[in-house]
Amino acid sequence: MQKTVLAIDPGSSKCGMALVRRDDRGKLHLLWRVVAPPDQVIERLVDAGTIEKFNMVIVGSGTHSKDVVHRIRERMPSIGILVVDEKDTTFQARERYWEYNRRRGWRRLLPSTMQVPPEPVDDFVALILAERVLGE
């Protein structure tokens, strides 16, 4: 059964968001991702809904999760919200970043696990949260 979710990695200065669909064969597809300031989460939530309707919002259990959940409940009171443990997601997101962004130059010489991506990976954290729930 096809299912689409919006995952959010809440933070104090930025929030990662990812819209992910599981198709009928169980394969996951990343449809959209963004890193946005916390005060723009609702705007980005609306943007994601224009790409594809989602059935659930997944929120990482970090320090700012309660605030994000509260704002989503105010805007979309009937949507299902699931709070998910964020343990080890930042490390996994760093590795996932390199899967989506090929390493060039000197970066090819070092293992990806020894490198910190040059930009925030909060959107990839959100992707990993979605994968945990959708079960890849």
KOLLUM-637381 format. One line per 8 residues: number of its first residue (from 1); their letters; for each residue x, y, z of N, C-alpha, C, CB. Coordinates in Angstrom, 2 decimals, decimal comma, always signed. Glycine has a CB too. Layout:
# KOLLUM-637381
NUM = A = X Y Z X Y Z X Y Z X Y Z  ...
# end
This chain:
# KOLLUM-637381
1 = MQKTVLAI = +0,84 -1,18 +0,00 +0,00 +0,00 +0,00 +0,88 +1,24 +0,00 -0,95 +0,00 +1,21  +0,58 +2,19 -0,86 +1,35 +3,42 -0,97 +1,05 +4,34 +0,22 +1,04 +4,14 -2,29  +2,12 +4,94 +0,77 +1,95 +5,83 +1,91 +2,98 +6,95 +1,81 +2,10 +5,05 +3,26  +2,57 +8,18 +2,09 +3,46 +9,32 +2,06 +3,46 +9,98 +3,42 +3,06 +10,33 +0,96  +4,67 +10,31 +3,93 +4,81 +10,96 +5,22 +5,72 +12,18 +5,09 +5,37 +9,97 +6,27  +5,54 +13,11 +5,99 +6,44 +14,25 +6,10 +7,19 +14,10 +7,41 +5,66 +15,62 +6,03  +8,51 +14,04 +7,34 +9,32 +13,90 +8,55 +10,02 +15,22 +8,85 +10,37 +12,76 +8,40  +10,13 +15,53 +10,14 +10,74 +16,79 +10,58 +11,76 +16,50 +11,67 +9,67 +17,78 +11,09
9 = DPGSSKCG = +12,96 +17,06 +11,49 +13,99 +17,03 +12,52 +14,01 +18,43 +13,15 +15,42 +16,62 +11,92  +13,38 +18,61 +14,31 +13,29 +19,95 +14,90 +14,59 +20,37 +15,57 +12,15 +19,99 +15,91  +14,91 +21,65 +15,43 +16,09 +22,19 +16,07 +15,86 +23,62 +16,50 +17,29 +22,11 +15,14  +16,80 +24,18 +17,24 +16,63 +25,55 +17,73 +16,92 +26,58 +16,65 +17,54 +25,79 +18,94  +17,85 +26,29 +15,74 +18,18 +27,26 +14,70 +17,76 +26,83 +13,30 +19,66 +27,51 +14,71  +17,51 +25,52 +13,12 +17,07 +25,02 +11,82 +16,34 +23,70 +11,99 +18,26 +24,86 +10,86  +15,45 +23,44 +11,04 +14,68 +22,19 +11,05 +14,84 +21,52 +9,69 +13,16 +22,45 +11,38  +15,14 +20,24 +9,72 +15,21 +19,48 +8,48 +13,85 +18,85 +8,21 +16,31 +18,41 +8,53
17 = MALVRRDD = +13,47 +18,83 +6,94 +12,18 +18,26 +6,57 +12,36 +17,40 +5,32 +11,13 +19,38 +6,32  +11,62 +16,29 +5,26 +11,69 +15,40 +4,11 +10,31 +14,80 +3,85 +12,74 +14,28 +4,33  +9,90 +14,82 +2,60 +8,65 +14,20 +2,17 +9,03 +12,88 +1,50 +7,84 +15,13 +1,19  +8,52 +11,77 +2,06 +8,95 +10,44 +1,62 +7,72 +9,58 +1,33 +9,84 +9,77 +2,69  +7,78 +8,87 +0,19 +6,68 +7,97 -0,18 +7,20 +6,54 -0,23 +6,06 +8,37 -1,55  +6,39 +5,62 +0,34 +6,64 +4,19 +0,19 +5,67 +3,70 -0,88 +6,47 +3,40 +1,56  +6,19 +3,12 -1,96 +5,31 +2,67 -3,04 +4,73 +1,29 -2,72 +6,08 +2,62 -4,37  +3,94 +0,77 -3,63 +3,25 -0,51 -3,43 +4,21 -1,68 -3,25 +2,33 -0,79 -4,60
25 = RGKLHLLW = +5,42 -1,55 -3,73 +6,42 -2,62 -3,59 +7,29 -2,43 -2,35 +7,30 -2,69 -4,83  +7,03 -1,38 -1,57 +7,79 -1,14 -0,35 +9,03 -0,29 -0,53 +8,17 -2,43 +0,24  +9,30 +0,15 -1,75 +10,47 +0,98 -2,02 +10,18 +2,43 -1,59 +10,86 +0,92 -3,53  +11,18 +3,07 -0,98 +11,02 +4,45 -0,51 +11,56 +5,43 -1,54 +11,73 +4,65 +0,83  +10,83 +6,54 -1,69 +11,20 +7,59 -2,63 +11,24 +8,92 -1,89 +10,21 +7,65 -3,84  +12,37 +9,61 -1,98 +12,50 +10,95 -1,42 +11,92 +11,91 -2,44 +13,99 +11,30 -1,06  +10,82 +12,58 -2,08 +10,14 +13,47 -3,01 +10,61 +14,92 -2,87 +8,65 +13,38 -2,79  +11,03 +15,30 -1,66 +11,35 +16,69 -1,38 +12,10 +16,75 -0,06 +10,07 +17,59 -1,34
33 = RVVAPPDQ = +13,02 +17,68 +0,05 +13,72 +17,89 +1,31 +14,16 +19,35 +1,40 +14,94 +16,94 +1,45  +14,24 +19,84 +2,64 +14,64 +21,23 +2,85 +15,14 +21,40 +4,29 +13,45 +22,19 +2,57  +16,03 +22,36 +4,48 +16,42 +22,81 +5,81 +15,91 +24,23 +5,94 +18,00 +22,71 +6,04  +15,09 +24,48 +6,95 +14,44 +25,78 +7,11 +14,54 +26,27 +8,54 +12,98 +25,70 +6,68  +14,45 +27,58 +8,75 +14,39 +28,11 +10,12 +13,13 +27,60 +10,82 +14,41 +29,67 +10,11  +13,17 +27,45 +12,13 +12,01 +26,92 +12,86 +10,72 +27,71 +12,64 +12,31 +26,89 +14,33  +10,84 +29,02 +12,46 +9,62 +29,82 +12,27 +9,00 +29,63 +10,89 +9,94 +31,28 +12,48  +9,65 +28,87 +10,00 +9,10 +28,61 +8,67 +8,60 +27,17 +8,49 +10,15 +28,89 +7,63
41 = VIERLVDA = +8,57 +26,40 +9,58 +8,17 +25,00 +9,48 +6,75 +24,86 +8,91 +8,25 +24,33 +10,85  +5,83 +25,67 +9,38 +4,45 +25,56 +8,89 +4,36 +25,93 +7,41 +3,51 +26,48 +9,72  +5,08 +26,98 +7,00 +5,11 +27,34 +5,58 +5,64 +26,19 +4,73 +5,98 +28,60 +5,36  +6,72 +25,57 +5,16 +7,31 +24,46 +4,42 +6,40 +23,24 +4,44 +8,68 +24,10 +4,99  +5,68 +23,05 +5,53 +4,71 +21,97 +5,63 +3,64 +22,13 +4,54 +4,06 +21,94 +7,04  +3,19 +23,36 +4,36 +2,21 +23,66 +3,30 +2,83 +23,41 +1,93 +1,71 +25,12 +3,42  +4,10 +23,84 +1,74 +4,80 +23,59 +0,47 +4,86 +22,09 +0,16 +6,23 +24,16 +0,53  +5,19 +21,29 +1,16 +5,29 +19,84 +0,97 +3,94 +19,27 +0,54 +5,77 +19,14 +2,26
49 = GTIEKFNM = +2,86 +19,79 +1,12 +1,53 +19,32 +0,77 +1,14 +19,61 -0,67 +0,52 +19,93 +1,68  +1,77 +20,63 -1,28 +1,48 +20,92 -2,69 +2,21 +19,95 -3,62 +1,88 +22,36 -3,03  +3,27 +19,33 -3,12 +4,02 +18,35 -3,92 +3,27 +17,02 -3,92 +5,46 +18,16 -3,37  +2,88 +16,58 -2,74 +2,07 +15,37 -2,60 +1,40 +15,37 -1,23 +2,94 +14,09 -2,78  +0,17 +14,93 -1,20 -0,56 +14,85 +0,06 +0,09 +13,79 +0,95 -2,07 +14,52 -0,18  +0,29 +14,12 +2,22 +0,90 +13,17 +3,14 -0,11 +12,74 +4,20 +2,15 +13,77 +3,81  +0,06 +11,50 +4,70 -0,87 +10,90 +5,64 -0,50 +11,13 +7,10 -0,96 +9,44 +5,38  +0,79 +11,46 +7,34 +1,27 +11,53 +8,71 +2,48 +12,46 +8,77 +1,64 +10,12 +9,25
57 = VIVGSGTH = +2,67 +13,07 +9,94 +3,88 +13,86 +10,19 +4,69 +13,12 +11,25 +3,53 +15,33 +10,66  +5,96 +12,92 +10,96 +6,89 +12,27 +11,88 +7,81 +13,36 +12,41 +7,71 +11,11 +11,18  +7,95 +13,44 +13,73 +8,78 +14,47 +14,34 +9,84 +13,79 +15,20 +7,92 +15,46 +15,20  +11,08 +14,20 +15,02 +12,17 +13,69 +15,85 +11,99 +14,13 +17,28 +13,53 +14,15 +15,31  +12,43 +13,32 +18,21 +12,18 +13,54 +19,64 +13,15 +14,52 +20,30 +12,24 +12,24 +20,37  +13,83 +15,34 +19,51 +14,80 +16,29 +20,06 +14,18 +17,33 +20,96 +15,52 +16,98 +18,94  +15,03 +18,24 +21,43 +14,63 +19,22 +22,45 +13,50 +20,14 +22,01 +15,81 +20,04 +22,83  +13,35 +20,40 +20,74 +12,32 +21,33 +20,29 +11,11 +20,63 +19,67 +12,92 +22,28 +19,28
65 = SKDVVHRI = +10,99 +19,34 +19,91 +9,89 +18,58 +19,29 +8,52 +19,02 +19,80 +10,08 +17,10 +19,54  +8,41 +19,32 +21,08 +7,11 +19,71 +21,64 +6,58 +20,98 +21,00 +7,21 +19,91 +23,16  +7,46 +21,94 +20,76 +7,05 +23,19 +20,13 +6,58 +22,95 +18,70 +8,21 +24,20 +20,15  +7,32 +22,14 +17,95 +6,94 +21,84 +16,57 +5,61 +21,09 +16,53 +8,03 +21,01 +15,88  +5,44 +20,11 +17,39 +4,18 +19,35 +17,45 +3,02 +20,29 +17,76 +4,26 +18,22 +18,51  +3,22 +21,20 +18,69 +2,17 +22,16 +19,07 +1,77 +23,02 +17,87 +2,65 +23,06 +20,24  +2,76 +23,54 +17,13 +2,45 +24,39 +15,97 +1,75 +23,61 +14,86 +3,74 +25,01 +15,43  +2,14 +22,36 +14,66 +1,47 +21,55 +13,64 +0,03 +21,27 +14,06 +2,24 +20,22 +13,41
73 = RERMPSIG = -0,18 +20,94 +15,33 -1,54 +20,67 +15,83 -2,46 +21,87 +15,64 -1,50 +20,28 +17,33  -1,90 +23,09 +15,84 -2,71 +24,30 +15,65 -3,12 +24,45 +14,19 -1,93 +25,53 +16,10  -2,21 +24,15 +13,27 -2,47 +24,34 +11,84 -3,26 +23,19 +11,23 -1,16 +24,49 +11,10  -2,95 +21,95 +11,65 -3,57 +20,75 +11,07 -4,03 +19,83 +12,20 -2,58 +20,00 +10,13  -5,12 +20,16 +12,88 -5,53 +19,40 +14,06 -5,86 +17,93 +13,80 -6,71 +20,06 +14,69  -6,20 +17,57 +12,58 -6,62 +16,20 +12,32 -5,50 +15,30 +11,80 -7,76 +16,20 +11,34  -4,31 +15,85 +11,53 -3,23 +15,02 +10,99 -2,60 +14,17 +12,10 -2,15 +15,91 +10,32  -2,22 +12,96 +11,76 -1,54 +12,10 +12,71 -0,09 +12,53 +12,88 -1,61 +10,64 +12,26
81 = ILVVDEKD = +0,36 +12,61 +14,12 +1,75 +12,99 +14,42 +2,38 +11,88 +15,25 +1,81 +14,37 +15,17  +3,55 +11,45 +14,81 +4,28 +10,41 +15,50 +5,65 +10,97 +15,89 +4,43 +9,12 +14,62  +5,99 +10,92 +17,18 +7,29 +11,37 +17,64 +8,21 +10,15 +17,72 +7,18 +12,10 +19,04  +9,39 +10,26 +17,07 +10,30 +9,13 +16,90 +11,66 +9,45 +17,52 +10,45 +8,79 +15,40  +12,27 +8,46 +18,13 +13,61 +8,60 +18,73 +14,63 +8,99 +17,65 +14,03 +7,28 +19,43  +15,46 +9,99 +17,96 +16,46 +10,47 +17,02 +17,84 +9,84 +17,21 +16,58 +11,96 +17,14  +17,96 +8,85 +18,04 +19,27 +8,29 +18,38 +20,07 +7,90 +17,13 +19,10 +7,05 +19,28  +21,31 +8,38 +17,06 +22,27 +8,07 +15,99 +21,91 +8,63 +14,62 +22,43 +6,60 +15,89
89 = TTFQARER = +20,89 +9,45 +14,51 +20,48 +9,93 +13,18 +21,46 +10,92 +12,56 +19,13 +10,58 +13,28  +22,14 +11,73 +13,38 +23,07 +12,71 +12,81 +24,22 +12,01 +12,11 +23,60 +13,66 +13,90  +24,78 +11,00 +12,75 +25,87 +10,24 +12,14 +25,40 +9,56 +10,85 +26,42 +9,18 +13,13  +24,23 +8,94 +10,88 +23,68 +8,28 +9,70 +23,40 +9,29 +8,59 +22,40 +7,51 +10,05  +22,94 +10,49 +8,98 +22,63 +11,52 +7,99 +23,89 +12,02 +7,29 +21,92 +12,69 +8,66  +24,99 +12,08 +8,00 +26,25 +12,48 +7,37 +26,64 +11,50 +6,27 +27,39 +12,58 +8,42  +26,50 +10,22 +6,56 +26,79 +9,21 +5,54 +25,81 +9,31 +4,37 +26,74 +7,80 +6,15  +24,55 +9,52 +4,67 +23,53 +9,62 +3,62 +23,77 +10,84 +2,74 +22,12 +9,70 +4,25
97 = YWEYNRRR = +24,26 +11,91 +3,32 +24,58 +13,11 +2,55 +25,53 +12,76 +1,41 +25,22 +14,20 +3,46  +26,55 +11,96 +1,72 +27,53 +11,63 +0,69 +26,96 +10,69 -0,37 +28,76 +10,99 +1,33  +25,92 +9,96 -0,06 +25,25 +9,13 -1,08 +24,56 +10,02 -2,11 +24,24 +8,17 -0,42  +24,02 +11,15 -1,66 +23,30 +12,05 -2,55 +24,19 +13,12 -3,18 +22,18 +12,72 -1,80  +25,36 +13,34 -2,62 +26,29 +14,36 -3,10 +27,67 +13,72 -3,27 +26,35 +15,58 -2,12  +28,03 +13,44 -4,50 +29,30 +12,77 -4,77 +30,47 +13,58 -4,23 +29,48 +12,54 -6,26  +31,39 +12,87 -3,63 +32,60 +13,53 -3,14 +33,53 +13,82 -4,31 +33,33 +12,64 -2,08  +34,08 +15,02 -4,30 +34,99 +15,44 -5,37 +36,32 +15,88 -4,76 +34,37 +16,60 -6,22
105 = GWRRLLPS = +37,33 +15,92 -5,60 +38,64 +16,40 -5,17 +39,21 +15,57 -4,02 +38,55 +17,85 -4,76  +39,78 +16,26 -3,05 +40,42 +15,60 -1,91 +39,44 +14,78 -1,08 +41,09 +16,62 -1,02  +38,14 +15,10 -1,15 +37,14 +14,38 -0,36 +37,04 +12,90 -0,77 +35,77 +15,05 -0,50  +37,41 +12,58 -2,01 +37,36 +11,19 -2,46 +38,42 +10,33 -1,78 +37,54 +11,12 -3,97  +39,46 +10,97 -1,27 +40,58 +10,24 -0,69 +40,32 +9,75 +0,73 +41,80 +11,09 -0,70  +39,44 +10,43 +1,45 +39,14 +10,07 +2,83 +37,83 +9,30 +2,90 +39,06 +11,32 +3,72  +37,71 +8,34 +3,81 +36,42 +7,64 +3,99 +35,33 +8,65 +4,39 +36,55 +6,52 +5,07  +34,14 +8,43 +3,91 +33,03 +9,36 +4,20 +32,75 +9,45 +5,69 +31,77 +8,92 +3,46
113 = TMQVPPEP = +33,03 +8,38 +6,42 +32,77 +8,39 +7,86 +33,69 +9,34 +8,61 +32,91 +6,99 +8,42  +34,79 +9,76 +7,97 +35,73 +10,68 +8,62 +35,47 +12,14 +8,22 +37,17 +10,30 +8,27  +34,42 +12,38 +7,43 +34,18 +13,72 +6,91 +32,88 +14,31 +7,43 +34,16 +13,69 +5,40  +32,89 +15,60 +7,63 +31,69 +16,33 +7,99 +31,22 +17,06 +6,74 +31,94 +17,33 +9,19  +29,98 +16,87 +6,30 +29,49 +17,55 +5,11 +29,61 +19,07 +5,24 +28,04 +17,16 +4,84  +29,78 +19,77 +4,12 +29,96 +21,21 +4,14 +28,67 +22,01 +4,36 +30,59 +21,65 +2,87  +27,56 +21,34 +4,51 +26,28 +22,02 +4,74 +25,46 +21,21 +5,75 +25,48 +22,19 +3,41  +24,41 +21,82 +6,31 +23,60 +21,09 +7,31 +22,99 +19,82 +6,71 +22,48 +22,01 +7,84
121 = VDDFVALI = +22,84 +18,80 +7,56 +22,28 +17,51 +7,12 +20,93 +17,22 +7,79 +23,27 +16,37 +7,43  +20,30 +18,24 +8,34 +19,03 +18,05 +9,05 +17,95 +17,45 +8,17 +18,55 +19,38 +9,62  +17,96 +17,76 +6,87 +16,98 +17,18 +5,95 +17,21 +15,68 +5,79 +17,04 +17,87 +4,59  +18,47 +15,25 +5,84 +18,77 +13,83 +5,77 +18,41 +13,12 +7,08 +20,24 +13,60 +5,43  +18,51 +13,83 +8,21 +18,03 +13,28 +9,48 +16,53 +13,00 +9,35 +18,32 +14,26 +10,67  +15,79 +13,95 +8,79 +14,35 +13,77 +8,59 +14,08 +12,56 +7,70 +13,72 +15,04 +7,98  +14,87 +12,40 +6,65 +14,73 +11,24 +5,76 +14,92 +9,94 +6,54 +15,75 +11,31 +4,61  +15,92 +9,90 +7,40 +16,18 +8,68 +8,19 +15,03 +8,41 +9,17 +17,51 +8,81 +8,97
129 = LAERVLGE = +14,47 +9,46 +9,76 +13,31 +9,28 +10,63 +12,14 +8,67 +9,85 +12,89 +10,62 +11,26  +11,92 +9,15 +8,64 +10,85 +8,60 +7,80 +11,12 +7,13 +7,47 +10,71 +9,42 +6,50  +12,37 +6,82 +7,17 +12,72 +5,44 +6,85 +12,49 +4,52 +8,04 +14,18 +5,35 +6,39  +12,78 +5,00 +9,24 +12,55 +4,18 +10,44 +11,07 +3,84 +10,58 +13,04 +4,91 +11,70  +10,22 +4,77 +10,25 +8,78 +4,52 +10,41 +8,23 +3,70 +9,24 +8,01 +5,84 +10,52  +8,66 +4,02 +8,04 +8,14 +3,32 +6,87 +8,79 +1,97 +6,65 +8,32 +4,18 +5,65  +9,91 +1,72 +7,34 +10,50 +0,40 +7,35 +11,26 -0,05 +6,15 +9,50 -0,53 +7,59  +12,34 +0,67 +5,82 +13,19 +0,15 +4,75 +14,33 -0,60 +5,37 +13,71 +1,28 +3,83
# end
